[in-house]
Amino acid sequence: MRRHPARMWSVVIALVAAAWAFFLLPPQQTAWSGADAPAWLRALDAMPVYQGLREALPATGSSDAYLVFGAAASVSFALLWFATGPVFAALGWSGRVLGALLLAAAPITLLSYLNHPADAPVHLLWGAEAFALLAIGVWGIVVAFAAPRGRGIPVWERILVGSTLAVIVVATVALGYWPHGSLVGLGLEAAVLAGFAPRWAEERPRPRPAGPPEWN
């Protein structure tokens, strides 16, 4: 599986993950902040597509926009894990752990929003995605130093992966909400890695084709 998806599809999937998180951001920020949401996000939220989605919410069994648009962000974490699989595998055991953290953040985010009501069974989990994001960012620093030498891992890749926490913080501040804003930044970082970094399949030695026997 770490040979897939192909490089082009890895980039596309990473960008889709970022775009999905950004698409969910206006209604989610509005549901959380109301009139205190940034003006540009409220302007986007006024678009007919979001009004139509809110009107359709009861058909999903929940009219809680904060829950629905929040939990849906878990899809972006899963997409990012899939898109970065071959790249993180090429980074060795620490890269695989980073991928596992991305994947784990998907159910953590889902459970967090499902349990946001005060009377939810595990209300303690509300906001747990913040700790998942922190773990991803901090572990990126570990990967930058722990990724094995001699595998052709470029310096720029180590720096970028090591800057994951900074990417998360900058994207969150710029877009005003986590994990949605954070995921936009992670998606753009993943797209760069997927497009240009070495992949596991490319790092493996290929067997030489059989040729005619050599005569002394």
N, C-alpha and C positions, 0 to 999 in steps of 0.2 A: 504494500500500500504506500510505502514511503517513496516509491517511484512515481506516484500519482498525486495530484493531477499534473498534466504537462505544464511546462513553464507558462505558456500563454494563458491557459485556463487558471493557473494559480494567481496570475495578476488580475484577471477578470474577477475571480471569486473574492479576492481581497478588496477590490474596488466596490464590488456589490455589497460586501459587509459594511464598508464605510458609508456607502450611499443609503443602505437600509437604516443604519443608526441615525444618520442625518434626517432621513425622512420621518422617523419616529420622534425626533427631537421637538418640533414645534408643539404638537398636542401634549407631549409629556411635560414639557416645561410649563405650558399653560395650566395643565392640571395640577402641577405642583405649586407654582408661584402665582397663578391668577393674574391680576392686574400688575403685579410686580415683575412679571416676566419682561425681558428686553423687548423693546418696541419692534425690532426687526423679526423676532420670533413670533410675536403676536400678529404681525402683519402676515407672515407665512401661515400661521394657524387659521387665519380668516379665509384661507382659500377654500373653495367649494369641496375639494377632495376630503379635507379633514372634517368638514361639517357632515358630509355624507357618511364618513366612517363612524363618527359619533352617533349618528342616527341609526346606524346598522348594529351598534354594539349590543342592544338587547337581544338580537337574534343569536349572538354568540353565547348567551347565558349569563352575561355580566354587563352592567352599565357603568362599571368602574373604569373610567378612561385611564386613570393613573396605573391601575393594575395591568390593563391590556397593553397599553403602549409601553409600559415599563418592562413587563415580562417578555414582550416580543424582541427586546434587545438581546436576549439570550441567543437568538439565531445568529447574530453577528459574531459572537464568540465562537460558536461552532464552525462557522464559515472560515474564520481566521485560522482556526486549528487545522482545518483541511487544506487551506491554501498554503500554509507554511510548513506542512509536513516534510516535504523533501529537503527544504532548506535547513530546518531545525535538526533533522536527522544527520545532516552533514556536519553539524556542530558537535556531534558526539553525545554522551550521556546527558550533559547539562542542557543541550539543545532539546533533547527529548523531554526532559523535565519541564522546560519552558512550554513546550507544546501541550504537555499534560495539564499544566496550570491554565492555559487558555481554554482547553476543553472543559476542565472542571468549573471554570467560571460560568459556563452556560447554565448548568443546573443550579448553581449557586444563585445566579441572577433570577432565574425562574422562581425558585423557592423564596427568595427575598421578597419579591413583589407579591407572590401569593399569600405571604404572611404579613403584609403591611398593616392590615386592620388590627386595632388594639386587642380584639378578642380572638385573633387567629391562633391556631394550635401551637405554632412555633414562632410567635411574634419576635422572639430574640434574633431570628435570622434576618429580619428586615435591615437592610443596609449592608449585608454581608458582602455584597459585590465590591464594596470599597476595599475590603481586606484582600479580595481576590486580585483587584487591580494593583494594589500595593505589592502583593507577592509577585505578580508578573513583572512589575517594574524593577523591584529589587533583584529578582533572579536574573533579569537581563544583565545586570552588572556582573553577577557570578559567571554567566556564560561568556561574557567578553574576556574574562581571564582564564576560565577553565577549558574553553574549546581547545582541542588538541592542536599542537603546532605540526607543521609538515603536511597539512591536508590542503594547502592552497587557499586557506581562509584569508581573504584580504583584510588589511587593517581597517578600511572604511566600514566593513561589515561588523567587526568587533566594536568599533566606536558607535555605530548606529544601534546595535543590539544593547550595548551598554548604556545608551541614552534613552532606553525605553521609558524609564520612570519620568524623565524630563518631557518626553513626547506626551505621555499621559497627562502630566500636570499642565503643560501649555495648552493642549487641546481642551482640557476640562475648563480651564479659566477662559479661554477664547470663546467657547461655545456655551459656557455657563451652566453645564449640568453633567453629572456623571450617572451611569456609565456611558450614556449616549454620546456625549461630546468626546469622552475618552476613547470610545470605539472608533470615532472618525479618525483621530490621530493614529491609533493602532492600525487601522485599515490602510492608511496611506503608507505607514512604515512597512507593513507587510507587503504591500504592492511593490515597493522598491526592492525589498529582499527577494521576493518571488521573481522579480524581473531580472535581477543582476547578480545575486549571490550564488555561489556554488551549490549544487543539489547533490543529494545522496547518490543517486544513480550515476551522476557524472563523476563522482569521486571513486567509484568502485573500479578496480582494474578489469579490463575486458579481456576475455580469453583470446589468444592468438588463433587465427584460422589455421586449420590443419593443412599442411602442404605436402608435397612429395618427399619421400625419404631422401636424406642426404647421403651421398656416397663419398667415402674417403678415397 
